[in-house]
């Protein structure tokens, strides 16, 4: 009995000693942290000031870069992206300086190594997306591709209404919207009608074989000259007979006009067709249409017998 009481007291004493030791260890750790903070308090203050300065500078860099590139980049989303990227670079630089001030060089090296590996993994995973984004930035700097231009690319034709970071948006003549990845725009041919102030309008037509061909040419040219103020002489209207067709002698008429988009070209073409048709009607010039004559060797008996024998 006495031995059991002694053992119990020893265990209680040991537990009390362990509790005291644990408390002392915790207190010592807290004390060391506190002393470390006091020792590094000046460096910590400097690091905070560095971060604040980097943040303020990043704001000015963001605005300055956007103002500097405003005349070169028309797309606002791309302009904002470039400005924010420059600002982020400034902030990251400030963070590295702050870590160096706090004597955390090993941490800086670990962050750099981790960023390199992470960047490689992310780059491989988002290869298509990053390719479209870089293509969008490249397109925004190109002077020969502008918002509002009428272009033809990848089997589509329409007006450029936006060049985003990852897509190229067209509005077709029928008001449909076409979205094309920027990568496809750079990899395929693009015809930009907006780079020139004029387009050639081409009219195809035909007249009957009985027509006087020199007169037809003169009347067609005069119709264009009288109705289009930008055409000043016969020489500016080109007229060529092209073939002997089944029902007509076909010709091509063409002239230049101030056109920068597809809709305007359709309007001018439509007007040219109408004025040529009216001029031909006024001068009794026939625009024939294909005629087919069907001949039957057998005669059909259209009369039904009046009486039928039962």
Secondary structure as UniProt FT lines:
FT   HELIX           2..69
FT   TURN            70..72
FT   HELIX           76..101
FT   TURN            102..103
FT   HELIX           105..125
FT   HELIX           127..141
FT   TURN            143..144
FT   TURN            147..148
FT   STRAND          150..153
FT   TURN            154..155
FT   STRAND          156..163
FT   STRAND          167..171
FT   TURN            173..174
FT   STRAND          177..181
FT   HELIX           182..187
FT   STRAND          190..192
FT   HELIX           193..195
FT   STRAND          198..207
FT   TURN            209..210
FT   HELIX           213..227
FT   TURN            229..230
FT   HELIX           234..236
FT   STRAND          238..244
FT   STRAND          249..258
FT   HELIX           262..282
FT   TURN            283..284
//
